[in-house]
Amino acid sequence: MLILGSIVLGASDVRRAAAFWMEALGYVPRDEVDPAWTVLVPPTGNGPNLALGLSDTPVQAHPRVHLDLYAENAADQAAEVERLVSLGASHVDWDLYPENPDFIVLADPEGNRFCVIDTSHT
């Protein structure tokens, strides 16, 4: 049986990306943060790792794979979006929002898109 072990993101500055995601998720480096490759792990050991690899590939405007970060409700979603933006994330002018979306699209400091989901949204 397989389990999801790591999600891998490309970064032009691995140290900057690692600093953002450690603050965003509360993850810690598995080993010393390397400028070419690093793996961040949940401090409890529960959940997938987040690996960051040096890449010069351009960010996709509509990536085929992205992270969804869950918030319990609209108030938590708004607070988390504000916190993530204060850490260096930016709002993405997303042209594919449905009517009455339960998600907000952000980009990390490297431009990788991710969503903050209001899981109470119906």
N, C-alpha and C positions, 0 to 999 in steps of 0.2 A: 504494500500500500504506500502511496506517495503522500507527502504533506507539503504544503507551501513553505519553503524555507526562507527565501529572500526575494525581495522586490529590488530590482536594480535600476538606478537612474544614472544617466550621464551627467557630467558636470565639467565645465571648463575650469572651475576652481573647486576642487574636492574639499579643501579645508573650509571654505566659505559655506559650501553646501552642507557639510557635516555640522558646522556650528548652528546653522539654521534648523536642520532637522532634529538635532539633539534638544534644542530649546522647544521646538514645536511639539515634539512627541515625548519628550522626557527620556529618550533613548540614550544609551551610553556606547562608546566605542568598544568593540570586542577586543581590539588591540590598539596600539598607538595609531593615531590618524596619519595616514600616509598621503602625500600629495597626488598620488596616482590611483589609489584604491583604498577604500576603507569600508568596514562593515559596522553598522550600528545595530545594537540589540536592545530589546526591551529589558529594563532592569529586573523585571519579575521573571523573565524567561518565557513568558507567554506571548505568543504572537509572532508574526514573521519578522525577519531581519530586514533592514534597509541597507542595501549596498550602494555605494557611490563610486563610479569609475570615471576616470579622466576621459573626456570625449570632446572632439571638435565638431561633432555632428550638429547641424542646426536644430533648434527646437521646432517641433511641429506645431502649427497653429491649431490643428485638430488631431491631437495624438490618438493613436489607436489604443494605447494603454495609459491609464492614469491612476492616481490614488484617490480614494474616497475616504474622507475623515468624517466620522459620525459625531454629531452633537445630539443631546437628548431632546431639545426643543428649540423653538425660534430664538428665545432669549439666549440660550447657550450658544447657538449658531452665531448670532450677532457678536457676542462677547469673544468667541474664538476667532472669528474673522478679524475683529479689531486687534486682538492679541497677535495673530499671525502677521498682520500688516505691520504692526509695531516691531516685529522681529525681522522684517525685510521682505515679506511677501507683497505682491501687488495684485490689484483687481485686474481681471482680464475682461476686455470688452467682448463678451461671448455672444456670437450671433446665432447660436443654436438653442437659446433658452426656450423651453416650452411655456405655455401660459401657466401662471401660478407655479413656478418651479420650487422644488424643495432643496435646491442646491445653489451654492455660490461658487463660481469659478475663480480661483486665484492662481498665481504663479509663484514658485519659490524664487530666490535671488538668482538662480541659474536659468529661469524661464520655464522650468518644468511645470506643466499645468496640473492642478489637483482641485478637488471639490470638497467643500464643507457642506455636509448633508444634515438637514433638520429631520431626524428620524421620527418625529411625532407628526410630521406633515401628512395629511390625508387627502 
